[in-house]
Amino acid sequence: MSLIVIDHGNRIETPVKSVFPTRGVESTAPSKGLHDSAGIEKKVHADGENFTHILNKESAKQPQEQSANTYSALNPEKKKPQATKLKAAQVMSHPVHTIAREVTFKTAWARMQELHVSHLMVTDAEDDPVGIISHIDIIEHGKDSPVSIANFYTQQLIAASPETDISVISSSFIEYEINAMPVFNESNQLLGIVCRSDLLRLLISGSHIESWA
């Protein structure tokens, strides 16, 4: 699987979409022309088809040049090279900064400011990762709040493996409205984290952007 569900620090087999509903867009019926411009539009399309037919007849008379770099039946061995896709392991930030789940929002905010990060992995008494907290969570509850984060951090996470394509991660950020994705290996060991800022740095640098597709 390219994406993993982590619940209270444990990997579960539940499909991602059943735990994290996607942001769906309601389908709409195709609109019908209800005014005079609809008839004009039909005429434009009809004229366009006639014009295209004429162009096709003219172009058929002209010999078409074959570019040396064009892949076609005339040059089957000339295939476009496939770009190597970027993986989570190549982009993730590591080591991952953590914080104990017993600390207060005020302490968590101070640590974020000190480290210049917007997410912290939350750990239990054995230092095992059990969730994540973001700067948005802290701001919502108060940056100076003396309340513990224990009951307010996110315990169900979408996570990636080191081999997850960056294209999958970036689309998941939009599809599930998340801003960070931890990276775990098969032994459930936390290896790193990919944040929106990591993807923005890639866009700015222009590194391997062609491999995202």
C-alpha positions as CSV (number, residue, x, y, z in Angstrom):
1,M,0.0,0.0,0.0
2,S,1.2,3.5,-0.7
3,L,-0.7,5.1,2.2
4,I,-1.0,3.8,5.8
5,V,-3.5,4.5,8.5
6,I,-2.0,5.0,12.0
7,D,-4.5,4.9,14.9
8,H,-3.1,5.7,18.4
9,G,0.3,4.7,17.2
10,N,-0.8,1.4,15.7
11,R,-0.9,0.5,12.0
12,I,-4.4,-0.7,11.1
13,E,-5.6,-2.4,7.9
14,T,-8.7,-0.2,7.4
15,P,-8.6,1.5,4.0
16,V,-7.7,5.2,4.1
17,K,-10.9,6.3,2.4
18,S,-13.1,4.6,5.0
19,V,-11.4,6.5,7.9
20,F,-10.8,9.8,6.1
21,P,-13.7,10.8,3.8
22,T,-12.5,12.7,0.8
23,R,-13.7,16.1,-0.2
24,G,-16.2,15.2,-2.8
25,V,-17.7,17.6,-5.4
26,E,-21.4,17.0,-6.2
27,S,-21.9,16.2,-9.8
28,T,-24.2,18.5,-11.8
29,A,-26.4,17.8,-14.7
30,P,-25.2,19.4,-18.0
31,S,-26.9,22.7,-18.5
32,K,-29.2,23.3,-21.5
33,G,-29.4,26.4,-23.6
34,L,-32.3,28.5,-22.5
35,H,-31.8,31.7,-24.5
36,D,-30.9,32.9,-28.0
37,S,-27.2,32.4,-27.6
38,A,-27.7,28.6,-27.5
39,G,-28.7,28.6,-31.1
40,I,-25.8,30.8,-32.0
41,E,-23.4,28.4,-30.2
42,K,-24.8,25.5,-32.2
43,K,-24.2,27.4,-35.4
44,V,-20.6,28.2,-34.4
45,H,-19.9,24.6,-33.7
46,A,-21.5,23.5,-37.0
47,D,-19.4,26.1,-38.9
48,G,-16.4,25.0,-37.0
49,E,-16.9,21.4,-38.1
50,N,-17.1,22.5,-41.7
51,F,-14.1,24.6,-41.4
52,T,-12.1,21.7,-39.8
53,H,-13.2,19.5,-42.6
54,I,-11.8,21.9,-45.1
55,L,-8.5,22.2,-43.2
56,N,-8.2,18.4,-43.0
57,K,-8.7,18.1,-46.8
58,E,-6.0,20.8,-47.4
59,S,-3.6,19.3,-44.9
60,A,-4.0,15.9,-46.5
61,K,-2.5,17.3,-49.7
62,Q,0.6,18.5,-47.9
63,P,3.4,16.0,-47.0
64,Q,3.8,16.0,-43.2
65,E,7.3,16.3,-41.9
66,Q,8.5,13.9,-39.3
67,S,10.5,15.3,-36.4
68,A,13.6,13.4,-35.5
69,N,12.5,13.2,-31.9
70,T,8.9,12.2,-32.6
71,Y,7.9,8.7,-31.6
72,S,5.7,7.1,-34.3
73,A,5.2,4.0,-36.3
74,L,8.1,5.3,-38.6
75,N,10.4,5.5,-35.6
76,P,9.3,2.9,-33.1
77,E,12.6,2.6,-31.2
78,K,12.6,6.3,-30.3
79,K,10.6,6.3,-27.0
80,K,10.3,9.1,-24.5
81,P,12.4,8.3,-21.5
82,Q,10.4,7.8,-18.3
83,A,11.3,10.1,-15.4
84,T,12.1,8.5,-12.1
85,K,9.4,9.3,-9.6
86,L,10.3,11.1,-6.3
87,K,9.7,9.0,-3.2
88,A,8.8,10.1,0.3
89,A,12.2,9.0,1.6
90,Q,13.9,11.6,-0.8
91,V,11.8,14.5,0.4
92,M,10.9,13.9,4.1
93,S,12.3,15.9,6.9
94,H,14.2,13.9,9.6
95,P,14.7,13.3,12.4
96,V,11.1,14.1,13.4
97,H,10.7,16.5,16.3
98,T,8.5,15.1,19.1
99,I,6.8,16.2,22.3
100,A,5.3,14.3,25.2
101,R,1.5,14.1,25.2
102,E,1.3,15.3,28.8
103,V,2.7,18.8,28.1
104,T,0.6,21.9,27.9
105,F,-0.4,23.9,24.8
106,K,1.9,26.6,26.0
107,T,4.9,24.3,26.1
108,A,4.1,22.7,22.7
109,W,3.9,26.2,21.1
110,A,7.2,27.3,22.7
111,R,8.9,24.1,21.3
112,M,7.5,24.8,17.8
113,Q,8.8,28.4,17.9
114,E,12.2,27.2,19.1
115,L,12.5,24.6,16.3
116,H,10.7,26.7,13.6
117,V,8.3,23.9,12.8
118,S,4.5,23.7,12.4
119,H,4.0,20.1,13.5
120,L,5.2,17.9,16.3
121,M,4.8,14.1,16.7
122,V,3.2,13.3,20.0
123,T,4.8,10.5,22.0
124,D,3.7,8.3,24.9
125,A,5.6,7.4,28.1
126,E,7.7,4.9,26.1
127,D,8.6,7.6,23.5
128,D,6.5,5.8,20.8
129,P,4.6,8.1,18.4
130,V,0.9,8.1,19.1
131,G,-0.3,11.1,17.1
132,I,0.5,14.6,15.8
133,I,-0.3,18.2,16.8
134,S,-0.1,21.2,14.5
135,H,0.3,24.9,15.1
136,I,-3.3,25.3,14.1
137,D,-4.4,23.0,16.9
138,I,-2.5,25.1,19.4
139,I,-3.8,28.4,18.1
140,E,-7.3,27.2,18.3
141,H,-6.9,26.2,22.0
142,G,-4.6,29.1,22.9
143,K,-0.9,29.5,22.7
144,D,-0.6,30.3,26.4
145,S,-3.1,27.6,27.5
146,P,-2.1,25.6,30.6
147,V,-4.3,22.7,29.4
148,S,-2.6,19.5,28.5
149,I,-2.6,18.5,24.8
150,A,-3.3,14.8,25.8
151,N,-6.9,14.9,24.7
152,F,-6.6,17.2,21.7
153,Y,-3.8,16.0,19.4
154,T,-4.8,14.1,16.3
155,Q,-4.6,10.3,17.0
156,Q,-5.7,9.0,13.6
157,L,-3.2,9.7,10.9
158,I,-2.6,9.1,7.2
159,A,1.0,8.0,6.9
160,A,3.3,7.1,4.1
161,S,6.0,4.5,3.5
162,P,9.5,5.4,2.3
163,E,8.5,4.3,-1.2
164,T,5.3,6.3,-1.4
165,D,5.3,8.5,-4.5
166,I,5.3,12.3,-3.8
167,S,2.5,12.7,-6.3
168,V,0.3,10.5,-4.0
169,I,1.3,12.5,-0.9
170,S,0.6,15.9,-2.6
171,S,-2.8,14.8,-3.9
172,S,-3.7,13.5,-0.4
173,F,-2.9,16.8,1.1
174,I,-5.7,18.3,-1.1
175,E,-8.0,15.3,-1.0
176,Y,-8.0,14.9,2.8
177,E,-7.2,18.5,3.9
178,I,-4.1,17.6,5.8
179,N,-0.8,19.5,6.1
180,A,1.7,16.8,7.1
181,M,2.2,13.1,6.7
182,P,4.6,11.0,8.8
183,V,6.6,8.3,7.1
184,F,6.8,4.8,8.7
185,N,8.6,1.7,7.7
186,E,7.3,-1.9,7.8
187,S,8.4,-2.2,11.4
188,N,6.2,0.8,12.4
189,Q,9.3,2.9,13.0
190,L,8.9,6.6,12.5
191,L,11.5,7.7,9.8
192,G,10.5,11.2,8.9
193,I,7.7,13.6,8.0
194,V,6.6,15.3,4.8
195,C,4.9,18.7,5.2
196,R,3.4,21.1,2.7
197,S,6.5,23.3,3.2
198,D,8.7,20.4,1.9
199,L,6.6,20.3,-1.3
200,L,6.7,24.1,-1.7
201,R,10.5,24.0,-1.4
202,L,10.5,21.4,-4.2
203,L,8.4,23.7,-6.4
204,I,10.6,26.7,-5.7
205,S,13.8,24.8,-6.5
206,G,12.2,23.1,-9.5
207,S,13.9,19.8,-8.7
208,H,12.5,16.8,-10.5
209,I,9.1,18.4,-10.9
210,E,8.6,16.5,-14.1
211,S,8.6,13.3,-12.1
212,W,5.5,14.2,-10.1
213,A,3.1,13.4,-12.8
